[in-house]
Amino acid sequence: MVPNQKTIKFVLKPLLFIACLIPFALLALKAFGVAGAGFGPNPVEEVLHELGLWGLRFLLITLLITPLKDILHKPWPIALRRMLGLFAFFYVTMHFVTWLWLDRELYWPGILEDIGKRPFITLGFAAFVLLIPMAMTSTNGWIRRMGAQRWRALHKSIYVIVLLGVWHFYWLVKSDVREPLVYLGIALVLLGWRVWKALQKRRATKSA
């Protein structure tokens, strides 16, 4: 069954919004010790890790939308992509703010030194900076102002952002790199799908 516009707007989008907030809500419950929930011996590190992971996961889920649309041969998943992308930005922003505020305590000389001299932080910061214009131009109004072609070109930077995010994670963990390699594998599959579809389209154009 293909959802119509009303179902997407009044059912799927509200449910997706709630689902996207669940990881943040669970972190908030831990922070306030609700129902016995709590953090381990290094709460700041735990919060940083969880927010960063969810930022990366939402970026990958956002990339999943186009293959899902192609597999289903239905356009409706595209209607959910903007919300997923904005939640990716939300979690990455919270990850960055937590690092600035709770981890580095807004000590700007140290923050700037870390960004310039610690490669995994440099990569993470670069990914965050690249996300900002994507989030700012996510509305229909910006599509009209920029033109569809320029807007699509800008938003293709998500491919670079995802790879930077995985690289940031890989350099962060240092020893047990199995988890970041899983995320890298997922990212490469999702990007490879796009390359394959583009090659198919090119062949079809040449043979037409």
N, C-alpha and C positions, 0 to 999 in steps of 0.2 A: 504493500500500500504506500503510495507516494503522498507525503503530507502536503496539504495546500498552504497558501500564504497565512491564513488565519491560524492554522495549527502550528506553523513555525513561529509566528509572532507571539501567540498567547499560551502555547504549551511548551514547545521545544526550547525556545530561547529562555524563558523563566527557569525551566528545569536545568538547562545548561549553566545558567548564571549561578544557581544554588550549588550545583555540583562543583563548579570551579572555585567556589568560596570555601568548600569543605576543608582542604588542606590548611588554609589560613585559620579557619575556625578551630581546628584541632590544635594548632600551635598556640592559639589564644587560650584554649582550655588548659593546656599544659602550663602556660605562663601564670595563670591564676590558680593553678592547683585544683581545678574542678574535678570532683569525683576521684580524687586520689592521683590524678594525672600529674606528671612532673617531668622535668628534664634530668639528665645525667649530671656528672660532675663538672661538665663544661657547657653550661646552657647557651652561651653566646655562640660557641662553635656549632652546637646542634641546630640552633635557629638559622644561622648562616647557611649551613649545609642543606637543610630542608627547603629553605626559600630558593636557594640556587638551583637545587634539583628540580623543584616544581617549575621554575622559570624555564629550564631546559626542556622539561617534559612538555610544557605547553607549547613551546616553539616547535617541537617535533609533532605534536598533535595538530598544530596549525598546518604544518607541511603535509600531513596525512590527508587533509581535506580534498586536495586536487586528485590524488590517486583514487580516493573513495568515490568521488564524482565520476571519474572515468570508469571504474569498475561497475558502479551501479547504473551507468548511462543515464543519470538523473542530475539535474543542476542544483537541487535543493540543499545539499551539504554546504555549498558556497555561502549560503545565508548565515551559517554559523561561524564562518572563518574569522570575521572581524572581531567578534567577542573573544574567541580563543586567542587571537593575536594580542588583544588588549590585556587579557589576563596574563599572558606571557610577559608583557611589559610590566604589569603590576608586580608580579613575583620577582622579576629581575630587579625592579626598582627597590622593592622592599629588601632584597638581598644586599643591594648596594648601600641603602640607608642604614641597615643594621651594621654593616661593616664600618661605615663612617662614624656612626653614633656610639654603638655599644662596643665594637671591637677597637676602633682607633680613637674613640672619645673626642672626635672632632679636632684632633691635634693635626692641623693642616700641614705643618712642615713634614711630619712623619707620613701623612697620607700622600703628599706629592712625591716624597722620596720612594714610597712603596710603588706607586704607579709607574715611576720612571725606572726603577731598578729591579723590581721583582717581576720576572716575565709573566708568571701566571696571573698576577694582578693587572699587568699591562693588557693582556689579552681580554680579561674580563671587562676591564674599563672600556676597551675599544668596542666590544660587543654591545655594551650598554649605550655608548654614544651613538652607535649606528642604529640602535633601536628607537632613539628619541624621535628623529624625523619620521620614521614609519608610524609611530603612535600618533604624532601630531597631524599627520595627513591621512588618517584612517577614515575620515568622513566623506560623504558624497560630495559635499561642497568643495573639498580639496581635489577630488577627482576632476570636477568641472574646471577648477582654476588651473590645474596643472595640465589637463588633457590626459586622456586614458593612457596614451603611449608613454609619456614621461612618468606618470604615476606608477604604471606597471614596472618600469625600469627601476624606479626608486625602491619599490617593494620587493624586488628580486634580491635586494641586499640581505634578506632573511637567510638566503643560502650561505652567505659568508658568516652571518651572525651565528647560525647554528654550529658551523664548524669551529668558529672561535670559542663558542661556549663549551663544546666538547673538549677542545684543546686546553682551555682553562681548567676544566675538571680533571683532565689527564695529568697535567702538571701539578695540580693541587694535591692529588692523592699520593703521588711519587712512587709508592711501593706496589700495593695491590691495585693494578690498573684494569682489572676485569670489568668492573661496572662501567667506567668511561668507554671501554672498548665496545661494550654492548650498545651504548648510546651512539657511538661512532658507526657501528654496523647498521643501526636503524636509520641514521641520517644518510648514509651512503645508499641504502636501498631507496629511500624516498627521493633523493636527488637523482639516482640512477634511473628511476621511473621517468622523471622529467626529460632526461637526456634521451631515453628510448622513445618516448612519445614524440619528441622534437624530430628525431631521425625518421620516425615513421611518417610524420607530417611532410618532411622534406622529400622523402621518396615518393609519396603520393602526389606532391606538387609537380615533381619532375616527370612522373609518368602520365600526368593528366594532359 
